[in-house]
Amino acid sequence: MQVISVPSAPFAGQKPGTSGLRKKVTVFRQERYLENFVQSIFDTLSGQQGQTLVLGGDGRYYNDVAIQTILRMAAAAGFGRVLVGRDGILSTPAASAVIRKWRAFGGIILSASHNAGGPDGDFGIKYNLGNGGPANEAFTDAVYRRTLEISAYNSIDAPDIDLSRLGELRVGDMIVNIIDPVADYAELLESLFDFERIAALLARPDFRMRFDAMHAVTGPYARAILEDRLGAPAGTVVNGTPLPDFGGGHPDPNPVYAAELVAALADGSSGLSFGAASDGDGDRNMIVGRGFVVSPSDSLAVLAANHALIPAYAGGLAGVARSMPTSCAVDRVAAALGIPCYETPTGWKYFGSLLDAGKATLCGEESAGTGSDHVREKDGLWAVLYWLNILAVRDLPADVIVREHWQRFGRNVYSRHDYEGIDTAKGDHLMNELRSRLPQLPGAEFAGLHIVSADDFAYTDPVDGSRSERQGIRILLDEGSRVVFRLSGTGTEGATLRVYLERYVADPDRHEVPTQEALAPLIGLAEAVAQIAAITGRSEPDVIS
């Protein structure tokens, strides 16, 4: 096998964000753009000769082309074997499960998660370590430094291979195994939950569910698990065929982009009892009861509070972890259980060291991601099965379970306001202005709201001691209320300003006050403090969730 060195030159801006490198498809299709980034990953690795790599993605546009390129480059880099999901498909949690089960050296996942797909849509790539989790900042920083100095990439002369047929092939001297993308993952989930009890629930004539796969990667997984293994009626999974452009939709499981599912659960004539959805690469989830959307933050808290009902977690939780912008609802559960609750920056990679060290069992982010120590990624279908297991044992609707949770722990009224595609310079200016004002904010009052403290969140990993700074600006108020400002790293154009609003309400008589009404004073404070409209030109958010 002859390795070919192809001259190249650096591209600006190949810095991985919280979930790898994400850009428009048109950017990735530039000659040598993908190759430069992949070579930078391989150059940063050491010891991969003869090792196993896992490769797959969410099926979005350019996924199949990228896989063929990466296979030839992996052969040139000395990998001995690559496990590839059939048709190039591997959900993000399934990729983590495969890496862990087969003790792979690492994995490359091709996805832009919940971002839109198609020729004019988004594409993404990230590297996962041997524990199955996203590469840490030390690694991604090293990859970025390499992208700034790269002068060539390595490949071999080999034809494309057929990704549609299971079996063993060769690319140069490297073995390629085309694997069933569902089998290992489904086997793992069946070991965690009471499938017999869930199957009994799905067989009941008075219980009907709908899972919206949003024409994204979880369609085949949901059909195989919910319909084939658990016996849910055919048609339970809708929009179940993965499409390169996600059917023209936006594969983000929230009330805006999954409005049809929310409407169906709000319509009593539909006969539906429970709804769920997942995103582009299968790591996010939305849970919907009859006329009731469960917020991701409440979902994490409910899962923790009901862990004893789930076979895999009945023995107890080592701890829980949440990203800093996620509501503090799970903190109250952890306190009641007498277990640690860790507050980390946004990005699943920060949970990895906690999970590996046995310090946390359940983790969650407000952006619809929840998971556990079964993999090292958030996991959409896992969350759905966890909820189904709870419903099967408690025999109560989802909305009743959440409301009973509020009665016990109080309600953390919570919302996120997203200002999408704002000019990056304006976003940076807004955040820098906020940082400059932090010393003056404690003690200030806005419309009767008293600011107790304000800071720029920094995190020291309790396992490895690594330090992450400038992770979001927090304004903390009396009685557990807070406002958080953060620029997101998951978009591909401009910047997304995320404003997180949280108010703790202990009084059960006020639990049913509409969310935005309950948060109105905090919304006003956020605008007054950050001058969002004046700086960005946006008078209202693009998405409220």
C-alpha positions in Angstrom: 0.0 0.0 0.0 1.5 3.3 -1.1 0.8 6.4 1.0 0.3 9.5 -1.1 1.2 12.9 0.4 -0.9 15.7 -1.1 0.4 19.3 -0.7 -2.0 21.6 1.1 -2.2 24.9 3.0 -4.0 26.0 6.1 -7.6 27.2 6.1 -8.6 29.9 8.6 -11.2 29.1 11.2 -10.8 25.3 11.7 -11.2 25.7 15.4 -13.5 23.0 17.0 -16.3 24.2 19.2 -18.1 22.4 22.0 -19.1 19.7 19.5 -16.4 19.6 16.9 -16.0 21.6 13.7 -19.2 22.8 12.2 -19.5 24.8 9.0 -21.7 25.0 5.9 -21.6 22.1 3.5 -20.2 24.5 0.9 -17.2 25.2 3.2 -16.5 21.5 3.7 -16.7 20.8 0.0 -13.8 23.1 -0.7 -10.8 21.2 -2.0 -8.6 19.9 0.8 -10.8 21.5 3.6 -12.1 18.2 5.1 -8.8 16.5 4.4 -6.8 19.2 6.3 -9.0 18.8 9.4 -8.9 15.0 9.4 -5.1 15.0 8.9 -4.8 17.4 11.8 -6.7 14.9 14.0 -4.5 12.0 12.9 -1.3 14.1 13.4 -2.4 14.9 16.9 -3.0 11.2 17.8 -0.2 8.8 18.7 -0.3 5.1 18.8 -3.0 4.5 16.3 -1.0 2.0 14.2 -3.0 -1.2 13.9 -5.8 0.1 16.1 -9.6 0.2 15.5 -11.4 3.4 14.5 -15.2 3.8 14.6 -16.7 5.9 11.8 -20.3 7.1 11.0 -22.7 9.9 11.1 -26.3 11.2 11.0 -26.8 10.7 7.3 -26.9 14.3 6.4 -25.8 15.6 3.0 -22.1 15.0 2.3 -21.9 12.3 5.0 -21.3 9.5 2.4 -18.6 11.4 0.5 -16.8 12.3 3.7 -16.7 8.7 4.9 -15.0 7.5 1.7 -12.3 10.2 2.1 -11.7 9.5 5.7 -11.4 5.7 5.1 -8.6 6.3 2.6 -6.9 8.7 5.0 -7.3 6.3 8.0 -5.5 3.6 6.0 -2.7 6.0 5.3 -2.6 6.9 9.0 -2.0 3.3 9.9 -5.3 2.2 11.4 -5.7 -1.5 11.2 -9.5 -1.6 11.2 -12.5 0.7 10.9 -16.0 -0.1 12.0 -18.5 1.8 9.8 -22.2 1.9 10.3 -24.2 0.5 7.3 -24.9 3.3 4.8 -22.6 5.5 6.9 -25.2 5.7 9.7 -24.3 5.8 13.3 -26.1 8.0 15.8 -23.8 9.8 18.2 -24.8 7.7 21.3 -24.6 4.5 19.2 -21.1 5.5 18.1 -20.1 5.9 21.7 -21.6 2.5 22.5 -19.7 0.9 19.7 -16.4 2.5 20.7 -16.8 1.3 24.3 -18.0 -2.2 23.5 -15.3 -3.0 21.0 -12.6 -1.1 22.9 -11.8 1.0 19.8 -8.9 3.5 19.8 -11.4 6.3 19.1 -14.1 7.4 16.6 -14.9 10.1 14.1 -18.6 11.2 14.1 -20.0 13.2 11.2 -22.8 15.4 12.3 -24.0 19.0 12.9 -26.5 17.7 15.4 -29.7 19.7 15.4 -28.6 22.1 12.6 -30.3 22.0 9.2 -29.0 19.7 6.5 -28.9 19.6 2.7 -26.5 21.1 0.1 -27.0 24.5 1.6 -27.1 23.3 5.1 -24.6 22.4 7.8 -22.0 19.7 8.2 -19.8 18.8 11.1 -17.0 16.4 12.3 -15.7 15.6 15.7 -13.3 13.1 17.3 -14.3 10.9 20.2 -11.7 9.3 22.5 -11.4 5.7 23.5 -13.8 6.2 26.4 -16.5 7.0 23.8 -16.7 10.6 24.7 -15.9 13.8 22.9 -12.2 14.8 22.8 -11.2 17.2 25.6 -10.1 20.7 25.2 -6.4 19.8 25.3 -6.8 17.6 22.3 -9.1 19.9 20.3 -6.7 22.8 21.0 -3.8 20.7 19.7 -5.9 19.8 16.6 -6.5 23.5 16.0 -2.9 24.4 16.3 -2.1 21.7 13.8 -4.6 23.1 11.3 -2.7 26.4 11.3 0.6 24.8 10.2 -0.4 21.9 8.0 1.3 21.6 4.7 0.1 18.2 3.4 -2.4 15.4 4.0 -1.9 11.7 3.5 -4.2 9.3 1.6 -4.0 6.2 -0.6 -5.2 5.4 -4.1 -8.3 3.2 -3.5 -11.8 3.1 -4.9 -15.0 3.9 -2.9 -16.4 0.9 -1.1 -20.1 -0.2 -0.9 -21.4 1.0 2.5 -24.8 -0.6 2.1 -23.8 -4.3 2.7 -22.8 -5.8 6.0 -19.4 -7.5 6.0 -15.7 -7.2 5.8 -13.9 -5.2 3.1 -10.4 -3.7 2.6 -9.2 -0.2 1.9 -5.5 -0.7 1.1 -4.1 -2.8 3.9 -6.8 -1.7 6.4 -9.9 -3.9 7.2 -13.3 -2.2 7.0 -16.2 -3.8 8.8 -19.6 -2.6 7.7 -21.7 -3.2 10.9 -25.4 -3.0 11.8 -25.6 0.5 13.3 -28.4 -0.5 15.7 -27.5 -3.9 17.1 -24.9 -3.0 19.8 -26.7 0.1 20.9 -30.1 -1.7 21.2 -28.5 -4.5 23.2 -27.0 -2.0 25.6 -30.3 -0.2 26.2 -32.1 -3.5 26.8 -29.7 -4.2 29.6 -30.6 -0.9 31.4 -34.4 -0.9 31.3 -37.3 -3.2 32.1 -38.3 -4.0 28.5 -41.0 -6.4 29.6 -42.7 -3.8 31.6 -42.4 -1.1 28.9 -43.7 -3.6 26.3 -46.8 -4.2 28.6 -47.4 -0.4 28.7 -47.1 -0.1 24.9 -49.6 -2.9 24.5 -52.3 -1.3 26.6 -55.2 0.0 24.5 -55.5 3.2 26.6 -51.8 4.1 26.0 -50.7 5.5 22.6 -47.4 7.1 21.9 -45.7 8.9 19.0 -42.0 9.2 18.4 -41.0 11.8 15.8 -37.6 11.0 14.3 -37.7 14.2 12.3 -36.3 12.4 9.2 -33.0 12.1 11.1 -30.8 9.3 12.3 -33.0 7.9 15.1 -35.7 6.6 12.7 -34.1 3.2 12.3 -33.1 3.0 15.9 -36.6 3.9 17.2 -38.3 1.4 14.8 -36.0 -1.4 15.8 -36.4 -0.8 19.5 -39.9 0.7 20.0 -41.8 -1.2 17.3 -39.7 -4.4 16.7 -38.4 -5.2 20.1 -41.0 -3.6 22.4 -44.1 -4.2 20.2 -45.4 -0.7 19.7 -47.9 -0.5 16.9 -46.5 0.1 13.4 -46.6 3.8 12.7 -45.6 4.7 16.3 -42.4 6.1 14.8 -43.1 8.9 12.3 -40.7 10.7 9.9 -38.5 7.7 10.5 -36.5 7.6 7.3 -33.2 9.5 7.5 -32.9 12.0 4.7 -29.9 14.1 3.7 -31.9 17.3 4.1 -34.1 16.0 7.0 -37.1 16.4 4.7 -36.5 20.1 4.6 -37.1 20.5 8.3 -34.9 21.5 11.2 -34.1 18.4 13.2 -34.2 20.2 16.6 -36.6 18.6 19.1 -38.2 21.6 20.6 -41.7 23.1 20.5 -40.9 25.3 17.6 -39.4 22.7 15.2 -41.5 19.8 16.5 -44.7 21.8 16.6 -46.7 19.1 14.9 -46.0 16.6 17.7 -46.8 19.2 20.4 -50.1 20.0 18.6 -51.0 16.3 18.3 -50.5 15.8 22.1 -52.6 19.0 22.8 -55.4 17.7 20.6 -57.5 15.4 22.8 -59.0 13.7 19.7 -55.6 12.3 18.6 -55.8 9.7 21.3 -52.1 10.1 22.1 -50.9 9.7 25.7 -47.2 10.4 25.3 -44.9 11.9 22.7 -41.2 12.1 22.1 -38.7 13.3 19.5 -35.0 13.3 18.9 -32.6 15.4 16.8 -30.3 15.1 13.8 -27.7 12.8 15.4 -29.9 11.2 18.1 -28.4 12.7 21.2 -31.1 15.1 22.1 -34.7 14.5 23.1 -38.1 16.1 23.8 -40.7 14.6 26.1 -44.4 15.6 25.6 -47.4 14.7 27.7 -51.0 15.5 27.0 -51.0 19.2 26.5 -47.7 19.5 28.4 -44.1 19.8 27.1 -41.6 18.7 29.7 -38.6 21.1 29.9 -35.2 19.4 29.6 -34.2 20.7 33.0 -37.3 19.3 34.6 -36.8 16.1 32.7 -33.3 15.6 34.2 -34.6 16.3 37.7 -37.5 13.8 37.3 -35.2 11.1 36.0 -32.9 11.5 39.0 -35.8 11.5 41.4 -37.2 8.3 40.0 -33.9 6.4 39.5 -35.0 3.6 41.9 -37.6 2.5 39.4 -35.0 1.8 36.7 -33.1 -1.6 36.9 -29.7 -0.1 36.0 -29.9 2.7 38.5 -32.0 1.1 41.3 -28.9 0.6 43.4 -28.4 4.4 43.7 -26.7 7.2 41.9 -23.1 8.2 42.5 -23.9 11.8 41.7 -25.5 14.0 39.1 -24.1 16.7 36.9 -25.6 19.5 34.9 -24.2 22.2 32.6 -24.1 25.7 34.2 -27.0 27.1 32.1 -29.2 24.2 33.0 -31.8 24.9 35.7 -31.0 24.1 39.3 -34.0 21.7 39.6 -31.8 18.6 39.7 -29.7 20.3 42.5 -32.7 20.0 44.8 -33.1 16.3 44.0 -29.4 15.7 44.6 -29.7 17.4 48.0 -32.7 15.3 48.9 -30.8 12.1 47.9 -27.7 13.2 49.7 -25.5 12.9 46.6 -23.1 15.4 44.8 -24.3 17.7 42.1 -21.6 19.0 39.7 -22.0 22.2 37.7 -19.9 22.1 34.5 -19.5 24.3 31.4 -21.6 23.6 28.4 -20.4 20.6 26.4 -20.7 16.9 27.0 -17.0 16.5 27.1 -17.0 18.0 30.6 -19.1 15.2 32.0 -16.7 12.6 30.7 -14.1 12.8 33.5 -16.9 12.7 36.1 -18.4 9.6 34.5 -15.1 7.8 34.1 -14.2 8.5 37.7 -17.5 7.2 39.0 -18.4 10.6 40.5 -21.7 11.0 38.4 -24.3 8.6 37.1 -26.8 10.9 35.4 -25.9 14.1 33.4 -27.9 16.7 31.6 -28.0 19.9 29.6 -30.8 22.4 29.2 -30.4 22.0 25.4 -32.5 18.8 25.5 -29.5 16.5 26.2 -29.6 13.8 29.0 -27.6 10.7 29.5 -25.9 8.4 32.0 -22.7 6.4 32.5 -23.8 3.8 29.9 -22.1 5.8 27.2 -20.1 9.1 27.1 -22.6 11.1 25.0 -26.1 12.4 25.6 -28.7 9.9 24.4 -32.1 10.8 23.0 -33.7 7.3 22.9 -32.2 6.4 26.3 -34.1 9.3 27.8 -37.3 8.2 26.0 -37.0 4.7 27.3 -36.2 6.0 30.8 -39.5 8.0 30.7 -41.4 5.0 29.4 -40.0 2.8 32.2 -41.2 5.4 34.8 -44.6 5.7 33.2 -45.0 1.9 33.2 -44.1 1.6 36.9 -46.0 4.6 38.2 -49.0 4.3 35.9 -49.4 8.1 35.8 -49.3 10.5 32.8 -46.1 12.5 32.2 -47.7 15.8 33.2 -49.0 14.4 36.5 -45.5 13.1 37.3 -43.9 16.5 36.7 -46.5 18.3 38.6 -46.1 16.0 41.6 -42.4 16.6 41.3 -43.0 20.3 41.6 -45.2 19.7 44.7 -42.3 18.0 46.4 -39.3 20.0 45.3 -40.8 23.3 44.1 -40.7 24.5 40.5 -37.7 26.0 38.8 -39.5 28.1 36.1 -37.1 28.2 33.2 -36.7 29.3 29.7 -34.0 30.0 27.0 -34.2 32.9 24.6 -32.1 32.4 21.5 -31.0 35.3 19.2 -29.7 33.4 16.2 -27.3 34.5 13.5 -26.3 37.8 15.0 -23.2 39.5 13.8 -20.2 37.9 15.6 -18.6 41.2 16.4 -21.8 42.5 18.0 -22.1 39.3 20.0 -18.6 39.6 21.3 -19.2 43.3 22.0 -22.3 42.5 24.1 -20.4 39.9 26.2 -17.4 42.1 26.7 -19.6 45.0 27.8 -21.3 42.7 30.3 -17.9 41.5 31.6 -16.7 45.0 32.1 -19.8 45.8 34.2 -19.6 42.7 36.5 -18.0 44.5 39.4 -20.8 47.1 39.5 -23.7 44.7 39.3 -23.9 43.1 42.8 -26.2 45.1 45.0 -28.0 46.8 42.1 -31.7 46.7 41.7 -33.8 46.5 38.5 -37.6 46.8 38.8 -37.6 45.4 42.3 -35.1 42.6 41.5 -32.0 42.5 43.7 -28.7 41.3 42.2 -26.8 39.3 44.8 -23.7 38.4 42.7 -22.4 38.4 39.1 -19.5 36.5 37.6 -18.0 35.0 34.5 -18.3 31.2 35.2 -15.1 29.3 35.4 -14.7 25.5 36.1 -12.0 23.4 37.6 -12.4 19.8 36.8 -12.5 17.9 40.1 -10.8 14.8 38.5 -8.0 16.1 36.4 -7.7 19.7 37.7 -8.1 21.3 34.2 -9.4 24.8 34.2 -12.0 26.3 31.8 -12.8 30.0 32.0 -15.2 32.5 30.4 -17.9 29.9 30.2 -20.9 32.3 30.5 -22.0 35.3 32.5 -24.2 34.7 35.5 -26.3 37.2 37.3 -27.7 35.7 40.5 -30.6 37.2 42.3 -32.6 36.7 45.5 -34.4 33.4 46.1 -32.6 31.3 43.5 -33.5 33.4 40.5 -30.8 34.0 37.8 -30.0 35.2 34.3 -27.2 33.7 32.3 -25.7 35.0 29.0 -23.7 32.9 26.7 -22.6 32.8 23.1 -23.2 29.4 21.6 -20.6 27.4 19.7 -23.0 25.1 17.8 -23.9 27.3 14.9 -22.2 27.8 11.6 -23.0 31.4 10.7 -22.6 34.4 12.9 -23.2 33.9 16.6 -26.1 32.8 18.7 -26.7 34.7 21.9 -28.4 32.5 24.4 -30.2 34.1 27.4 -31.2 31.7 30.2 -33.8 32.8 32.7 -34.7 30.9 35.9 -36.9 31.7 38.8 -37.6 29.3 41.7 -41.2 29.1 42.8 -42.0 27.2 46.0 -45.7 28.1 46.3 -47.8 25.3 44.6 -50.5 27.9 43.9 -48.1 29.7 41.5 -46.8 26.6 39.7 -49.3 27.0 36.8 -48.5 30.6 36.0 -47.4 30.6 32.3 -43.6 30.4 32.0 -43.0 33.7 30.1 -45.4 35.5 32.4 -43.6 34.2 35.5 -40.2 35.2 34.0 -41.3 38.6 32.7 -39.3 40.6 35.4 -36.2 38.6 34.5 -36.7 39.2 30.8 -36.8 42.9 31.5 -33.7 42.7 33.6 -31.8 40.8 30.9 -32.6 43.5 28.4 -31.7 46.4 30.8 -28.4 44.9 31.9 -27.2 43.6 28.5 -28.7 46.2 26.1 -29.6 43.4 23.7 -31.7 45.4 21.4 -29.3 48.4 21.3 -26.3 46.3 20.6 -27.7 43.5 18.3 -30.6 45.3 16.7 -32.9 42.4 17.8 -36.0 43.4 19.6 -37.0 39.8 20.4 -35.5 36.3 20.3 -35.8 34.0 17.3 -36.5 30.9 19.4 -38.0 30.6 22.9 -37.7 27.2 24.5 
